[in-house]
Amino acid sequence: MEMLKAIAGWQLQNLHLLVTSRKERDIKSSLDSIVGSGNQICLESALVDKDIQRYIQQRLSTDESLYKWKKDNIVRQEIEAKLKEGAHGM
């Protein structure tokens, strides 16, 4: 955060940074003091969860090491649900 504060202090017109992080209270409050809320984008968890679910489905369908679960829909659905739930948007 100290480095970001220093860079922001330079106030360079043509410098653009992309910073990503988890949505943690301490990180957000630190970033709020550096970057105005108009320049922050919060990815909605529901959108990310759909991407995660698609990725899990694709891996379960095509990864040969996961083939044993390909035909058992109940187990596949349970695996998908647990992984998606545990991902918390990450």
Phi and psi in radians as a Rosetta constraint file:
Dihedral C 1 N 2 CA 2 C 2 CIRCULARHARMONIC -1.085 0.35
Dihedral N 2 CA 2 C 2 N 3 CIRCULARHARMONIC -0.682 0.35
Dihedral C 2 N 3 CA 3 C 3 CIRCULARHARMONIC -1.141 0.35
Dihedral N 3 CA 3 C 3 N 4 CIRCULARHARMONIC -0.738 0.35
Dihedral C 3 N 4 CA 4 C 4 CIRCULARHARMONIC -1.092 0.35
Dihedral N 4 CA 4 C 4 N 5 CIRCULARHARMONIC -0.699 0.35
Dihedral C 4 N 5 CA 5 C 5 CIRCULARHARMONIC -1.089 0.35
Dihedral N 5 CA 5 C 5 N 6 CIRCULARHARMONIC -0.716 0.35
Dihedral C 5 N 6 CA 6 C 6 CIRCULARHARMONIC -1.131 0.35
Dihedral N 6 CA 6 C 6 N 7 CIRCULARHARMONIC -0.790 0.35
Dihedral C 6 N 7 CA 7 C 7 CIRCULARHARMONIC -1.111 0.35
Dihedral N 7 CA 7 C 7 N 8 CIRCULARHARMONIC -0.747 0.35
Dihedral C 7 N 8 CA 8 C 8 CIRCULARHARMONIC -1.081 0.35
Dihedral N 8 CA 8 C 8 N 9 CIRCULARHARMONIC -0.592 0.35
Dihedral C 8 N 9 CA 9 C 9 CIRCULARHARMONIC -1.157 0.35
Dihedral N 9 CA 9 C 9 N 10 CIRCULARHARMONIC -0.388 0.35
Dihedral C 9 N 10 CA 10 C 10 CIRCULARHARMONIC -1.166 0.35
Dihedral N 10 CA 10 C 10 N 11 CIRCULARHARMONIC -0.493 0.35
Dihedral C 10 N 11 CA 11 C 11 CIRCULARHARMONIC 0.906 0.35
Dihedral N 11 CA 11 C 11 N 12 CIRCULARHARMONIC 0.851 0.35
Dihedral C 11 N 12 CA 12 C 12 CIRCULARHARMONIC -1.426 0.35
Dihedral N 12 CA 12 C 12 N 13 CIRCULARHARMONIC 2.248 0.35
Dihedral C 12 N 13 CA 13 C 13 CIRCULARHARMONIC -1.161 0.35
Dihedral N 13 CA 13 C 13 N 14 CIRCULARHARMONIC -0.602 0.35
Dihedral C 13 N 14 CA 14 C 14 CIRCULARHARMONIC -1.795 0.35
Dihedral N 14 CA 14 C 14 N 15 CIRCULARHARMONIC 0.285 0.35
Dihedral C 14 N 15 CA 15 C 15 CIRCULARHARMONIC -1.763 0.35
Dihedral N 15 CA 15 C 15 N 16 CIRCULARHARMONIC 2.158 0.35
Dihedral C 15 N 16 CA 16 C 16 CIRCULARHARMONIC -2.181 0.35
Dihedral N 16 CA 16 C 16 N 17 CIRCULARHARMONIC 2.283 0.35
Dihedral C 16 N 17 CA 17 C 17 CIRCULARHARMONIC -2.109 0.35
Dihedral N 17 CA 17 C 17 N 18 CIRCULARHARMONIC 2.536 0.35
Dihedral C 17 N 18 CA 18 C 18 CIRCULARHARMONIC -1.994 0.35
Dihedral N 18 CA 18 C 18 N 19 CIRCULARHARMONIC 2.097 0.35
Dihedral C 18 N 19 CA 19 C 19 CIRCULARHARMONIC -2.120 0.35
Dihedral N 19 CA 19 C 19 N 20 CIRCULARHARMONIC 2.256 0.35
Dihedral C 19 N 20 CA 20 C 20 CIRCULARHARMONIC -2.099 0.35
Dihedral N 20 CA 20 C 20 N 21 CIRCULARHARMONIC 2.637 0.35
Dihedral C 20 N 21 CA 21 C 21 CIRCULARHARMONIC -2.879 0.35
Dihedral N 21 CA 21 C 21 N 22 CIRCULARHARMONIC 3.031 0.35
Dihedral C 21 N 22 CA 22 C 22 CIRCULARHARMONIC -1.269 0.35
Dihedral N 22 CA 22 C 22 N 23 CIRCULARHARMONIC 2.784 0.35
Dihedral C 22 N 23 CA 23 C 23 CIRCULARHARMONIC -1.555 0.35
Dihedral N 23 CA 23 C 23 N 24 CIRCULARHARMONIC 1.398 0.35
Dihedral C 23 N 24 CA 24 C 24 CIRCULARHARMONIC -1.894 0.35
Dihedral N 24 CA 24 C 24 N 25 CIRCULARHARMONIC 2.528 0.35
Dihedral C 24 N 25 CA 25 C 25 CIRCULARHARMONIC -1.011 0.35
Dihedral N 25 CA 25 C 25 N 26 CIRCULARHARMONIC -0.788 0.35
Dihedral C 25 N 26 CA 26 C 26 CIRCULARHARMONIC -1.196 0.35
Dihedral N 26 CA 26 C 26 N 27 CIRCULARHARMONIC -0.636 0.35
Dihedral C 26 N 27 CA 27 C 27 CIRCULARHARMONIC -1.168 0.35
Dihedral N 27 CA 27 C 27 N 28 CIRCULARHARMONIC -0.799 0.35
Dihedral C 27 N 28 CA 28 C 28 CIRCULARHARMONIC -1.065 0.35
Dihedral N 28 CA 28 C 28 N 29 CIRCULARHARMONIC -0.762 0.35
Dihedral C 28 N 29 CA 29 C 29 CIRCULARHARMONIC -1.161 0.35
Dihedral N 29 CA 29 C 29 N 30 CIRCULARHARMONIC -0.625 0.35
Dihedral C 29 N 30 CA 30 C 30 CIRCULARHARMONIC -1.156 0.35
Dihedral N 30 CA 30 C 30 N 31 CIRCULARHARMONIC -0.753 0.35
Dihedral C 30 N 31 CA 31 C 31 CIRCULARHARMONIC -1.206 0.35
Dihedral N 31 CA 31 C 31 N 32 CIRCULARHARMONIC -0.587 0.35
Dihedral C 31 N 32 CA 32 C 32 CIRCULARHARMONIC -1.032 0.35
Dihedral N 32 CA 32 C 32 N 33 CIRCULARHARMONIC -0.596 0.35
Dihedral C 32 N 33 CA 33 C 33 CIRCULARHARMONIC -1.331 0.35
Dihedral N 33 CA 33 C 33 N 34 CIRCULARHARMONIC -0.304 0.35
Dihedral C 33 N 34 CA 34 C 34 CIRCULARHARMONIC -1.744 0.35
Dihedral N 34 CA 34 C 34 N 35 CIRCULARHARMONIC -0.742 0.35
Dihedral C 34 N 35 CA 35 C 35 CIRCULARHARMONIC -2.118 0.35
Dihedral N 35 CA 35 C 35 N 36 CIRCULARHARMONIC 2.291 0.35
Dihedral C 35 N 36 CA 36 C 36 CIRCULARHARMONIC -1.130 0.35
Dihedral N 36 CA 36 C 36 N 37 CIRCULARHARMONIC 2.650 0.35
Dihedral C 36 N 37 CA 37 C 37 CIRCULARHARMONIC -1.072 0.35
Dihedral N 37 CA 37 C 37 N 38 CIRCULARHARMONIC -0.409 0.35
Dihedral C 37 N 38 CA 38 C 38 CIRCULARHARMONIC -1.211 0.35
Dihedral N 38 CA 38 C 38 N 39 CIRCULARHARMONIC -0.289 0.35
Dihedral C 38 N 39 CA 39 C 39 CIRCULARHARMONIC -1.852 0.35
Dihedral N 39 CA 39 C 39 N 40 CIRCULARHARMONIC 0.271 0.35
Dihedral C 39 N 40 CA 40 C 40 CIRCULARHARMONIC -1.939 0.35
Dihedral N 40 CA 40 C 40 N 41 CIRCULARHARMONIC 2.445 0.35
Dihedral C 40 N 41 CA 41 C 41 CIRCULARHARMONIC -2.160 0.35
Dihedral N 41 CA 41 C 41 N 42 CIRCULARHARMONIC 2.182 0.35
Dihedral C 41 N 42 CA 42 C 42 CIRCULARHARMONIC -1.819 0.35
Dihedral N 42 CA 42 C 42 N 43 CIRCULARHARMONIC 2.061 0.35
Dihedral C 42 N 43 CA 43 C 43 CIRCULARHARMONIC -1.283 0.35
Dihedral N 43 CA 43 C 43 N 44 CIRCULARHARMONIC 2.238 0.35
Dihedral C 43 N 44 CA 44 C 44 CIRCULARHARMONIC -1.260 0.35
Dihedral N 44 CA 44 C 44 N 45 CIRCULARHARMONIC 2.306 0.35
Dihedral C 44 N 45 CA 45 C 45 CIRCULARHARMONIC -1.021 0.35
Dihedral N 45 CA 45 C 45 N 46 CIRCULARHARMONIC -0.640 0.35
Dihedral C 45 N 46 CA 46 C 46 CIRCULARHARMONIC -1.080 0.35
Dihedral N 46 CA 46 C 46 N 47 CIRCULARHARMONIC -0.675 0.35
Dihedral C 46 N 47 CA 47 C 47 CIRCULARHARMONIC -1.196 0.35
Dihedral N 47 CA 47 C 47 N 48 CIRCULARHARMONIC -0.732 0.35
Dihedral C 47 N 48 CA 48 C 48 CIRCULARHARMONIC -1.170 0.35
Dihedral N 48 CA 48 C 48 N 49 CIRCULARHARMONIC -0.694 0.35
Dihedral C 48 N 49 CA 49 C 49 CIRCULARHARMONIC -1.042 0.35
Dihedral N 49 CA 49 C 49 N 50 CIRCULARHARMONIC -0.646 0.35
Dihedral C 49 N 50 CA 50 C 50 CIRCULARHARMONIC -1.127 0.35
Dihedral N 50 CA 50 C 50 N 51 CIRCULARHARMONIC -0.719 0.35
Dihedral C 50 N 51 CA 51 C 51 CIRCULARHARMONIC -1.115 0.35
Dihedral N 51 CA 51 C 51 N 52 CIRCULARHARMONIC -0.746 0.35
Dihedral C 51 N 52 CA 52 C 52 CIRCULARHARMONIC -1.085 0.35
Dihedral N 52 CA 52 C 52 N 53 CIRCULARHARMONIC -0.774 0.35
Dihedral C 52 N 53 CA 53 C 53 CIRCULARHARMONIC -1.088 0.35
Dihedral N 53 CA 53 C 53 N 54 CIRCULARHARMONIC -0.744 0.35
Dihedral C 53 N 54 CA 54 C 54 CIRCULARHARMONIC -1.075 0.35
Dihedral N 54 CA 54 C 54 N 55 CIRCULARHARMONIC -0.721 0.35
Dihedral C 54 N 55 CA 55 C 55 CIRCULARHARMONIC -1.109 0.35
Dihedral N 55 CA 55 C 55 N 56 CIRCULARHARMONIC -0.798 0.35
Dihedral C 55 N 56 CA 56 C 56 CIRCULARHARMONIC -1.076 0.35
Dihedral N 56 CA 56 C 56 N 57 CIRCULARHARMONIC -0.790 0.35
Dihedral C 56 N 57 CA 57 C 57 CIRCULARHARMONIC -1.055 0.35
Dihedral N 57 CA 57 C 57 N 58 CIRCULARHARMONIC -0.746 0.35
Dihedral C 57 N 58 CA 58 C 58 CIRCULARHARMONIC -1.105 0.35
Dihedral N 58 CA 58 C 58 N 59 CIRCULARHARMONIC -0.788 0.35
Dihedral C 58 N 59 CA 59 C 59 CIRCULARHARMONIC -1.113 0.35
Dihedral N 59 CA 59 C 59 N 60 CIRCULARHARMONIC -0.745 0.35
Dihedral C 59 N 60 CA 60 C 60 CIRCULARHARMONIC -1.154 0.35
Dihedral N 60 CA 60 C 60 N 61 CIRCULARHARMONIC -0.481 0.35
Dihedral C 60 N 61 CA 61 C 61 CIRCULARHARMONIC -1.455 0.35
Dihedral N 61 CA 61 C 61 N 62 CIRCULARHARMONIC -0.553 0.35
Dihedral C 61 N 62 CA 62 C 62 CIRCULARHARMONIC -2.039 0.35
Dihedral N 62 CA 62 C 62 N 63 CIRCULARHARMONIC -0.340 0.35
Dihedral C 62 N 63 CA 63 C 63 CIRCULARHARMONIC -1.349 0.35
Dihedral N 63 CA 63 C 63 N 64 CIRCULARHARMONIC 2.070 0.35
Dihedral C 63 N 64 CA 64 C 64 CIRCULARHARMONIC -1.084 0.35
Dihedral N 64 CA 64 C 64 N 65 CIRCULARHARMONIC -0.549 0.35
Dihedral C 64 N 65 CA 65 C 65 CIRCULARHARMONIC -1.240 0.35
Dihedral N 65 CA 65 C 65 N 66 CIRCULARHARMONIC -0.247 0.35
Dihedral C 65 N 66 CA 66 C 66 CIRCULARHARMONIC -1.865 0.35
Dihedral N 66 CA 66 C 66 N 67 CIRCULARHARMONIC 0.224 0.35
Dihedral C 66 N 67 CA 67 C 67 CIRCULARHARMONIC -1.034 0.35
Dihedral N 67 CA 67 C 67 N 68 CIRCULARHARMONIC -0.582 0.35
Dihedral C 67 N 68 CA 68 C 68 CIRCULARHARMONIC -1.047 0.35
Dihedral N 68 CA 68 C 68 N 69 CIRCULARHARMONIC -0.357 0.35
Dihedral C 68 N 69 CA 69 C 69 CIRCULARHARMONIC -1.742 0.35
Dihedral N 69 CA 69 C 69 N 70 CIRCULARHARMONIC 0.032 0.35
Dihedral C 69 N 70 CA 70 C 70 CIRCULARHARMONIC -1.108 0.35
Dihedral N 70 CA 70 C 70 N 71 CIRCULARHARMONIC -0.664 0.35
Dihedral C 70 N 71 CA 71 C 71 CIRCULARHARMONIC -1.656 0.35
Dihedral N 71 CA 71 C 71 N 72 CIRCULARHARMONIC -0.208 0.35
Dihedral C 71 N 72 CA 72 C 72 CIRCULARHARMONIC -1.698 0.35
Dihedral N 72 CA 72 C 72 N 73 CIRCULARHARMONIC 1.644 0.35
Dihedral C 72 N 73 CA 73 C 73 CIRCULARHARMONIC -1.092 0.35
Dihedral N 73 CA 73 C 73 N 74 CIRCULARHARMONIC -0.613 0.35
Dihedral C 73 N 74 CA 74 C 74 CIRCULARHARMONIC -1.146 0.35
Dihedral N 74 CA 74 C 74 N 75 CIRCULARHARMONIC -0.806 0.35
Dihedral C 74 N 75 CA 75 C 75 CIRCULARHARMONIC -1.148 0.35
Dihedral N 75 CA 75 C 75 N 76 CIRCULARHARMONIC -0.737 0.35
Dihedral C 75 N 76 CA 76 C 76 CIRCULARHARMONIC -1.018 0.35
Dihedral N 76 CA 76 C 76 N 77 CIRCULARHARMONIC -0.795 0.35
Dihedral C 76 N 77 CA 77 C 77 CIRCULARHARMONIC -1.116 0.35
Dihedral N 77 CA 77 C 77 N 78 CIRCULARHARMONIC -0.653 0.35
Dihedral C 77 N 78 CA 78 C 78 CIRCULARHARMONIC -1.186 0.35
Dihedral N 78 CA 78 C 78 N 79 CIRCULARHARMONIC -0.728 0.35
Dihedral C 78 N 79 CA 79 C 79 CIRCULARHARMONIC -1.066 0.35
Dihedral N 79 CA 79 C 79 N 80 CIRCULARHARMONIC -0.843 0.35
Dihedral C 79 N 80 CA 80 C 80 CIRCULARHARMONIC -1.002 0.35
Dihedral N 80 CA 80 C 80 N 81 CIRCULARHARMONIC -0.816 0.35
Dihedral C 80 N 81 CA 81 C 81 CIRCULARHARMONIC -1.119 0.35
Dihedral N 81 CA 81 C 81 N 82 CIRCULARHARMONIC -0.786 0.35
Dihedral C 81 N 82 CA 82 C 82 CIRCULARHARMONIC -1.162 0.35
Dihedral N 82 CA 82 C 82 N 83 CIRCULARHARMONIC -0.746 0.35
Dihedral C 82 N 83 CA 83 C 83 CIRCULARHARMONIC -1.162 0.35
Dihedral N 83 CA 83 C 83 N 84 CIRCULARHARMONIC -0.743 0.35
Dihedral C 83 N 84 CA 84 C 84 CIRCULARHARMONIC -1.124 0.35
Dihedral N 84 CA 84 C 84 N 85 CIRCULARHARMONIC -0.763 0.35
Dihedral C 84 N 85 CA 85 C 85 CIRCULARHARMONIC -1.107 0.35
Dihedral N 85 CA 85 C 85 N 86 CIRCULARHARMONIC -0.721 0.35
Dihedral C 85 N 86 CA 86 C 86 CIRCULARHARMONIC -1.332 0.35
Dihedral N 86 CA 86 C 86 N 87 CIRCULARHARMONIC -0.300 0.35
Dihedral C 86 N 87 CA 87 C 87 CIRCULARHARMONIC -1.260 0.35
Dihedral N 87 CA 87 C 87 N 88 CIRCULARHARMONIC -0.524 0.35
Dihedral C 87 N 88 CA 88 C 88 CIRCULARHARMONIC 0.860 0.35
Dihedral N 88 CA 88 C 88 N 89 CIRCULARHARMONIC 0.759 0.35
Dihedral C 88 N 89 CA 89 C 89 CIRCULARHARMONIC 1.360 0.35
Dihedral N 89 CA 89 C 89 N 90 CIRCULARHARMONIC 0.185 0.35
